[in-house]
């Protein structure tokens, strides 16, 4: 159980930027630090795709601890749940640690 929530601190640190990008730049992205993720995890692949609609995760992220931890941080926020009402937030991280964010259904 020690491997749970390894990435939560990273996502908490990035939360305000992710929130701002989601609210004000509905099709945007941000380069993240590979070193941050590699310092806490030992995965071959960090890439993922996370979809949130109406305050809930709507795609299968069971295979990605990185995505699960991000979802937990985001869904703890009333702002994120409100933004996603009637819309879909799609967040994907590439193998190069680029986080792309899009807000669909505006």
C-alpha positions in Angstrom: 0.0 0.0 0.0 3.0 2.3 0.2 2.7 3.0 -3.5 -0.6 4.7 -3.3 -0.8 8.5 -3.8 2.9 8.8 -4.9 2.0 11.6 -7.3 -0.5 13.5 -5.2 2.0 16.1 -4.0 3.1 16.8 -7.5 -0.5 17.4 -8.6 -1.2 19.6 -5.6 1.8 21.7 -6.5 0.5 22.0 -10.1 -3.2 22.4 -9.2 -3.5 26.2 -9.5 -1.9 26.2 -12.9 -4.1 23.3 -14.1 -7.2 25.1 -12.8 -6.2 28.4 -14.4 -5.5 26.7 -17.7 -8.8 24.9 -17.6 -10.8 28.0 -16.8 -9.2 30.6 -19.0 -7.4 28.7 -21.8 -9.8 25.8 -22.7 -7.3 24.4 -25.1 -3.8 24.6 -23.6 -1.0 22.8 -22.0 2.0 22.9 -19.8 5.4 21.2 -19.7 6.0 19.3 -16.5 9.2 18.2 -14.9 10.1 14.5 -15.7 12.4 14.6 -12.6 9.5 15.3 -10.3 7.7 12.1 -11.4 10.8 10.0 -11.7 11.8 11.0 -8.1 8.7 9.4 -6.6 7.8 6.7 -9.0 9.5 3.9 -10.9 7.3 3.5 -14.0 8.1 2.7 -17.6 5.3 4.9 -18.7 3.8 8.0 -17.1 1.5 9.0 -20.0 -2.2 9.0 -19.5 -5.6 10.4 -20.6 -8.1 11.6 -18.0 -11.7 12.6 -18.8 -13.9 14.4 -16.3 -17.5 15.2 -17.0 -20.2 16.5 -14.6 -17.7 16.1 -11.7 -16.9 12.5 -12.4 -14.1 10.5 -14.1 -15.7 9.1 -17.2 -12.9 7.0 -18.7 -11.0 4.0 -17.3 -7.9 5.2 -15.5 -7.4 2.0 -13.3 -4.0 1.3 -14.9 -2.5 4.7 -14.2 -1.6 5.7 -10.7 -0.5 9.1 -12.1 -4.0 9.8 -13.5 -5.8 8.4 -10.4 -3.9 10.8 -8.2 -4.6 13.7 -10.5 -8.3 12.9 -10.6 -8.4 12.7 -6.8 -6.8 16.1 -6.4 -9.0 17.7 -9.1 -12.3 16.2 -7.9 -11.6 17.4 -4.3 -12.1 20.9 -5.7 -15.6 22.4 -6.0 -14.2 24.7 -8.7 -13.3 21.8 -10.9 -16.6 20.0 -10.3 -18.4 23.2 -11.2 -16.3 23.8 -14.4 -17.0 20.3 -15.5 -20.8 20.6 -15.1 -22.3 20.1 -18.6 -18.8 19.9 -20.1 -15.9 17.5 -20.4 -12.4 18.2 -19.2 -9.8 16.2 -21.0 -6.3 16.1 -19.6 -3.6 14.0 -21.2 0.1 13.7 -20.3 2.5 12.6 -23.1 5.5 10.5 -22.6 7.5 13.7 -22.8 5.6 15.0 -19.7 3.6 17.6 -21.6 0.2 18.1 -20.0 -2.5 19.0 -22.5 -5.8 20.3 -21.2 -9.0 20.9 -23.2 -12.5 21.9 -22.1 -15.2 20.6 -24.4 -18.8 21.4 -24.7 -18.7 25.1 -24.1 
